[in-house]
Every structure is written in structure tokens, then in C-alpha cells.
């Protein structure tokens, strides 16, 4: 199993920071779709990847092709806030890797470190990469998943 850019809750779990939550809330309240997409761009993507403005076009295309309503987004946020599987992670019996970007603003890197610790595995931390690590570094992400799966099948 591979867990990426995720959150298990519990006393050490942290969600999006207040400043980012306000930015997203303001964007969503504005009703301006472009403002919402820009807020999502800032929160989900690392500064280094965002520095190349040409990356925004593909992000915009992906985000508008897979739209979610405000209600769905709010329900997801509420579910995350109430979620807590931290006490049960030690019961996971399948070989698991944890991948997390160190520049993740949506679910900070400490969440990945916490999960890896509770699973007694070493986290795969992608330096200066945001929440959407698989999008920023697709080859590296695929290699991590492939290598983990192959190691288990050969093991």
C-alpha cells in the first residue's frame, strides 16, 4: 500500500493553516471561479513549481475538467477535520510506504511523518514539493510506487 499526502488525524494531525483557510474561504465566498483556482494553485502546488507560470495552464485545465461543488469541498473538509485513524494505524499489516512533499500546505509534511512513525516505516519525503506531489513529480512518484510494489512482489 502507498499513502500519499494524507492525514490520519489524532492529537498530532494538522490541517491547512489559518491563513490558507481564510484565503480559500475568501475565494470561495467571492463566487469568482478564477480566484478559487488561484487559491487552490497556491495551496496545493509548491512555490518552485508555481514559479513557472506555464504550469498553471495544465493545472487550470485539470481543475476545471474535474469540478467539485462547494458543498462537496466543504463536506470533504468537515470529514477531514473529524477523521482520526491514528490509534489504528499500528494494526495495518500490509507493507506500506508513505510519500509526502515537504512543501505541502494543505496537509503539512508533519502528517506524513506522523503516519510513517505510527506505521514504523521511513517516510519518502519529496523535498520542496507540494500537496500534489504526483503532479509535480510524476516520474519520481511513479518510480516510488512501482519500486514499492515490486519489492513486495519479489519479497
N, C-alpha and C positions, 0 to 999 in steps of 0.2 A: 504494500500500500504506500502511496505517496500522498502526503498532506502538504499543501502549499498555501502560503499567505493566509493562514487561518487563525482561528481563535477558539479557545476551549473554555473561556470564562474563568470563574473562580476568583479568589482574592487577589491574584497576581495579574489577571487578564485586564487588558486595556483596550478601549475602543478609540475611535477617532478623537483627536484633541478638540477642545472647545472652540478654538479659532477656526479650524476646518469645518466643524459642525455648523458654526454661525455662517461661514462663507457659503456652504452648501444650502443651508436653510434660507438664506437671503436670496440666493439664486433661484431656488425652487419657488419661493414666495413671489418672485418677480414675474413669473409666468413666461419669462424670456428663455426659450429653449437654448439659444446660443450661450447665454450666461450659465445655465446649468451644465452644459457640456464643457465649458471652460473651467468651471469649478471641479468637475469630475476629472478633467485632464490634470489639473494641479494636484488633486488629492491622490490620484491613482498612479501617476507617472513620475518618475524621478526627475530631479532638476536637470541632470545630464542629458537624458533622453529628450526632455522638453526643450532643451537649448536649440535643437534642430527643429525649427518651426515646420519644416516639411513633414515631420512625423504626425502633425496634428490632422492633416487631411485623412490619413488612414484611420486614425482614432475616431474622427468625426463620422466617417463612413460606417465604421463598425458600430459605434454607439447609436447611430440613427437607424441602422438596419435591425438592431435587436433592442427595440424600445421597451421600457417598462414604465407603467403608470406611477404617478406619485404615491398612490395607495400601496402599490406593491413595494416600492422602495421603503416607505415608512413601516410597513409590516416586516420587511426584512430587518430593518434597523431595530425594531422592537424585539424581534426574535433573537437577534444577536445579543442585545442587552440582557435578556432573560436567560440566555444559554449558559449552562455550566456542566461540562463533562469532565472537568479537571480531576475529580476524585475517581473517575472510572478509567482514565487512560492507562493506568498500570495493568488493567485487565486485557488490554489489546495483546493478542498472541501472534499476530502475523508480522513478519518483518516489515518495518515501516521506516520511511525516510521523511524528513521534514525539510521543506525548501522555503526560504523566506528572504525577501530583499531587505537590505539594511536601511533603505530609504523609504520604506513603506509607511505612508502617513495614514492610511485607512485603518490598518491593523498593525501597529508598530512591531518591529522586529522582536521585541521582548516576548511577544506572544509565541512566535516560532521557537524561541529559546526555551520558554516555559514548557511548551508541548514536547519538544525534544527531551528535555530533562525528565518530564513525567513518564516518557516512553523509554528512558535510558538509552537514547541514541544521540549521536553527534548531529547537530543541525547543519544543513547545507545552506550557508549564508551567501547570498549574492551581493557583493559589495556595491554600494551606490545604485541599487536597483529598487524600483518602486513596487507597489502592490501587484501590479500586473506584470510580474517577472517573466512569465511565459511569452508575453507580447514583446517586452523589451529585449529579451534574450532567448528567442525561440530555439536556436540550435543548442545552446547550453542547457536549457530546460529539458528539451527532448533527450539529450545525452544523459542527464541525471536520471530521468525516469527510465529510459532504456537500460542503462547500466545497472540500476537497482533491480529491475525486473529480471534481467539476465543473470545477475549474481544469485538471485533466489532460485531461478530455474536450474542453474548449474550446481547449486549448493547441496 
